[in-house]
Every structure is written in structure tokens, then in C-alpha cells.
């Protein structure tokens, strides 16, 4: 009887029922985040778009961590995402300050 429970749990883990496959942002949220700051229709990789996507992911993972205080891997991932966003914002600030100011105002970041 016990091995059946373990096998069901393993299947759930493999298909990502508990952690949603590692990424928690939906396609709709990602498209909205891209549309906020993209330069043109094909722009999906510029620094400001990456910052926007990371901001949405950070919001969702923050909610997850608030509910699951002992999910230390999610906390670690959250810290890594914040660091990556910080580096992208620093790069954007150094290369194009006006675009940087516009991006943080659109995303509502405190700076």
C-alpha cells in the first residue's frame, strides 16, 4: 500500500503539480509584461523586456514564498532573480538613462 502512495507522489513531482514545472509565470502574464515595455512587435529580448518579465516572476514567486515559508529553493530562486534584475537595471542605467527612467516608472519599481 505504501509504495503506491510513493509512486503517485513521484508522478506528481515529475509532471510538476507541486511546483508548476519550475516556472510560475503564465503565458498571458508574460505577454502583458512584454507589451508594457517592448520597443516594437518583435522585441522580446531587450533589457527592459527582460526586467519586465523578471518583475512579474518575482511578484508571483514572492506570493508563493509568503504561503510556503519553508520552501528554501524558491527563496533562493527569488534572490537570484532579484540579483539578475538588479544587474539588468544597472546595465540599462549605464547605457541609456532615459530608457532606464521610463522603464522603472512603467513597472512601478522604487528607484
Secondary structure, DSSP 8 states (H G I E B T S, - for coil): -HHHHHHHHHHHHHHTTTTGGG----HHHHHHHHHHH-SSTT--SSHHHHHHHHHHHHHHHHHHHHH-TT-HHHHHHHHHHHHHHHHHHHHHHHH-HHHHHHHHHHHT---
